[in-house]
Amino acid sequence: MTETSTSLIHHPYKPPSAFEAIPPGVHKASTIVFPTVAALRTRDWKHKTGYTYGLHGTPTTFTLEERIATLEGGTYCTLVPSGLAAVVLVGMALLKSGDELLIPDNAYGPNKAFAQSELAAWGISHQFYDPMNPADLAAKLGAKTRLVWLEAPGSITLEFPDLPQLVAVVKAHTQAHPEGIVTALDNTWGAGIAFNAFTLGVDISAHALTKYPSGGADVLMGSVVTRSEALHHLIHFCHMRIGYGVAGNDAELVLRGLNSIALRYAAQDAATRALASWLQGQPQVEAVLHPALAGSPGHDVWKRDCSAAACLFSAVFKPDYGPSQIDHFCDSLKLFKIGYSWAGPMSLCVPYDIPASRTTPWLYKGGLVRFSVGLEAVSDLQADVAQALPAMQYSKD
């Protein structure tokens, strides 16, 4: 090799392999090089015994998948580019035209929107059920039902359902319909910390790694975890066919975040409970919704099944305060920034409208703001909310 460009691309130097460090190595590749044609033809990527192409995994993504499976108490994990991608992958892998899925009516909005648009266009029907009423779920299960989504707690209103009872309802129905129904839980709130989804009976756990596993508000990623090899193969092969992949540097960020997830979850849990409890006593507030607070919907079930709670709570304001006053309150906050997502270092808030079409009874007439508590000092966050509450008095609808 006499030309510089060729010498650089085909350089013979190989660094020594015995390199041990605390962080896993970051491997980035599209093409994987094979020593022989025979190796190319026989290598197996399906069981993490070899590498064939960057989309099918690298040492970095395999390491992250194994650690996420351990975090959630599962066996098999597939990584995807976002939490929503995890939801979409489950639907695409398990459903076909003529099937039906059931979704809690307080679930993550894009999950519902995916069912109402793409899945409906593909001939897959859906119904929304009241997750706080297992009898409603039982009444809506039918011969075409193939997938039941669960979410604990509800995305905005934070009702905590009885997951074991909902799973039992599905399994009882499945016994009479041997074609089978899969239960899938959006487990982003629990994050593998608050409870073990598989111990509670679910088949699949979908997780937005964007939230707690990352912890830095700087990466998008999701995962689908199961203990069933058969379900894993359905999910993993669909994942391969539709071309989902995650970048090595993104996997690196989540691997780094996992080292502190338990500490961050506990710290944000304590701060959230303190702030939510204080806000209950403020005159502008009708109710504070947080599973760990007595009186919040599903509190007794949370107390039975969980050891911790995530950084979210929702405040329902008294009906005297209209939408513009609530918006003005959010605008007046200084530490709480207005933005979607949660579980990052910075506290956030977003006002929401609760649709009147919900099956789950909604008892309040006032507006709602969902708070995500970050890693700031709780005394500073309380002072921030305290200085913003009076601003509601000076903005009239």
N, C-alpha and C positions, 0 to 999 in steps of 0.2 A: 504494500500500500504506500504509494508515493504522494498522493494528493492529500492535502490537509483535511479537507472536508470528510473524505472517506476514513481517514485515520481517527478523526474525532468521533464519528458515528460508530465505528467498529473497534473502538479502543479495547485492548486486551486486558486492561487492569480490572481485577475483581477485588473489592474490599473484603477483609476477613469477615466471616459470618458470625463469629462469637461476640456479638455486641449486645450487652444487656443494660437496659436503662429503665427508669420508672415509666415514662410514657411509651405506649406502643408505637412502632414505626408507622410512618404515613406512606402508604403505597398508592401511587397514582398511575393508572394505565388504561388505555383502550385496548391496544394489542398486547396479547400474551405470547411470548416466544416459546415454541416447542423444540425439543432437541431432535426429534425425528417425526416423520409422517405417522409412524405407528403410534407415537405418543399423542399426536393431534387427534387421531381417530379413536383412541381408547380412553382418553382422560375423562373423568367423571366430575362434573361441577355440581351435580345435584345433591351430593351428600357432604360437601365441603372437603373432599379428599384431593382436589386438584383445582387448577385454574385454567380457564379456556378463553375468557374475554372479560374486559373490564366491567361490563354490565352484570356479569354473573358472579362477581365478587373478587375481592383482593384480600390479602392478609388483614388489612385495616378494617374493612367492612365485615369480614367474618368474625373478627375479634369483637366488634361492636354488637353484632347480632347475638353472639354467645352471651355477652354481658347483659344485654337487654332481656334475653330469655331468663337469665338468672334473676334479674331484678323483679320480673313479674311472676316468677314461679312457674314458667312454662318450659317447653323443651325445644321448640323450633321458632325461629324469628326470621322475618323478611323485612328488609329496610326499603322505604319509599321516600320520595322527595318532600312530603309534607304530611301532616296529620290528616288533612282532607284526602290526600292520595291513599292513605291507609283505608279510609272508609270506602272510597271508590273501588279499590282493589278487591275488597271483600265482596262487594256487590257484583262486580264483573266476574269474579272467579266462581261464585256459587249460584248465580241466578241465570235463568234462560227465559226466553219468551214463553208466556203462559204461567210463570211462577208469580208468587206474591210475597212481599215482605211487609213486616209490621214494624213501626217506628214509634217510640214514645213521643207524645205531642209536645213535650218540653225539651226535646233533644236539640243538639247543635244544628243551627239553621241550615248550613250547607248540606248536611246529610239529608234533610227533608227535601231541599231543593233538587238534589241529585235524583231522588226518587220521583219527584214531580215532573222532571224534565227528561233527562237522558234515559232513565230506566223506563219511564212511561212510553217514550218513543220507541223503545226496544220491545214493547209488548209485555212489560213486567208491571204488575199492578202493586198498589200499596194501600195500607190503612194506617191511621194514627190511633194509638190507644193511650188510655190513662195509666201511667206507670204506678200510680198510687192505689190502683184498684185492680188487683189480679183477676177479678171476675170479668172486667172489661176486656182484658187480654184474652182470657179463655173464650169469651163470646166471639172474638174476632178471628181466632185461629180457624183455618179452614183446610180443605183438601189440597189447595194450591199453595199454602204457606210453606216456604222453604227457608226463610231467614227471619229471625226476630232480633232487632236491635234493642240493646239496653243502654242506659246511661245513668251514672250515679255520681253526683246528683244531677238534676236538670241543669241545662246549660246556663240559663239566666236566672231562673226562679229558684233553683237549688233545692227542690224537693228531693229527699233521699228515699229511693224505693226499697222494697224488700226483695233484693236480688234472688236469694234462695227460693222464695215463694214464686217469683215470676219464672225462674228456671224450672221449678217443679211443675208449674202449669204447662209449660211447653213440653216437658218430658212426658207428662201424662197424656197429652194429645198425641205425641209422637208414637206412643205405644199402640195407639189405634190406627196410626197411619205410618206404616213401616218405611215409607220412602224417606222419612227423616226431616227434622227441622233443626237448623243450626242456630245457636244463640251467640251473638257477638256483642261485646261490651265496649263502648267508648270509655277507656280507662285512663284518660288523660288526667282527670282530677285526682284519682287515687294514686297514679304514678308508680304502682308497685310498692308503695310505702304505707298507705292508709289501710289497705286490705289486700288479700290475695284473691284475685278474680277467679282463679281455677278452683281454689278451695270452696268458693261460693257456688261453683257448679257451671260456670260459663264455658263455652267451647273455644271462643276466640276473644283475644284482647287486642283492640286497636288503640294506638297511643300516639299522640302528637309529641314527638321528642323535641319539638320546638320549645315546649314549655319547660317542665322541671328537669329532664335529663340534660338539656343544653344549659339552661339557667342564665344565659347571657344575653338573650333577646337579639342574637346575631346570626342565627342559623335556622333554616327550615328543614324539618325531617319528620318522618313518621315510621311506625313499625306495626307489624301484624304478628302476634305471638299465639301459638297454640301448643297443646300437648299431644294432639292427634297427628300422626304421620300422614294419614290419608288427607286430612284437611290441609296440612302444610303443603303437600304435593299439588293439590288443586290451586292453592294460593301462589306457590312458588313458580309453577309452570305458567300460570297466567301472567305473573310478574315478568317473566322472561319474554313472553310473546308480545306484551304491550310496551316493553322497552323502558321500564322504570329503572332508574339508577341514582345513586348518591355519590357525591364527590368525596375524594379522600380527605381533603381539608375540612369539609363539613363533618365527616365522621370523626376526625381528630378533635373537633370542638366538642362534640357530644361525649366522646370518651373522656375528655378532660372534665366536663361538667359532671359526669357520673361520680367522680371521686368525692364530690361534696354534696350530692343530692340529699342524703339523709339529714345532714346538718342544715341545709337551706330549708328543706321541708319543715323541719322542727321549728326553726327560727321564724319563718313566715307564718306557720300555724299559730305560734304563741302571740305574735304581733297582731294577727288578724282577729283572733278571739278577743284580745284586749280592746282593739278599736271598735269591733262590732258591738261588744257589750256596752262600751261607753256611748255609742251612737244610739242605742236603744232608749237612753234616758233623755234624748234631746227633744224639745217640744215640736220641732218641725216634722218628726219622724213618726209614721204610723206603725211600721214594723221593720225589723231587721231579719233577713233570711240567711241563715247559716246553719248547716246540719248539726254543729256542735252546741248550738244554743237551744236551751229548753224552750219548747213551744214552736220551734221551726218545723215545718212539715217533714216527717220522717226522722225526727231526732232520736226516738227510741230505737229505731232500726240502726241508725248510724252508731249509736252507743253500743249496741249488741255486736255489730260486725266490724267496726273500725277501731283503730288505735290512734288515729290522727286525722287532721282535716287540712285541706288545701287553703290557698291564700285568697280565696274568693268569698265575698259576701255581697248581698244586695240590700239596699235600703229603699223601702217604699215610703214615700212622703205623703203627708196628709193631703186629702183632696182639695184643700184650700189653695194649694200651690199648683199652678198650671205649668204646661210644658216650657214656656219661655222663662219662667222663674227657676225651674229646675235646670234648664240650660245655662242660665246666668250663674247659678250655684257652681256648676261644673267649670264654667269659664273663670270663676273667681278663685278656684283652687290653684295653688302655686307649686306644691310638690307633687300632687297627683296630676299627671298629664293625661290628656284625652287621647285614647288610642286602644286599638284592639289587642288581643292576646293577653298573656299573663304569665306569672311565675318567673319573670325577669327581675333584675335588681331595682328597677324603678317602679313606683306605684302608679297605677292607671285607673281611670274611670270612664264609663260610657253610659249615657242614658238610653233606655230601651222602652219601646211600646210593647205591651203584652197583647197578642192578638185575641180578639173576642171569640174566635173560632175554636179555642182550645177545648179539648175534652176534659182535661184536668181542671177542676173548679178553681177559679181565680177570685179571691174574696175581696180584693182591694180595688179602690177606685182611683187612688193616687198614682203619680208617676214613679218610676223605678230607676235607680242608678246602680249599676254593678261596679264594685270596687275590686281591684286587684292590689294586694298589699305587697310591696317590695321589701327591700332590705334596709330601708331607712330606719332611724330611731322612731319607735312608736310614739314617743312624746311629741316629736316634730310633726308626725302625720296627724295626730289628734289636734294639735294646734292649728294645722292647716285647715282641717275640716271645720274647726270652731270658728275661724275667722271668715270662712266662706258662707256658713249658714245664714248669717244676718243679711247677706246680699240678696237672698230670696225675697226679703220683705220689700225691696226697692225696685223689683221688676214685676210688672203686672201684665197679665194676658189681656 
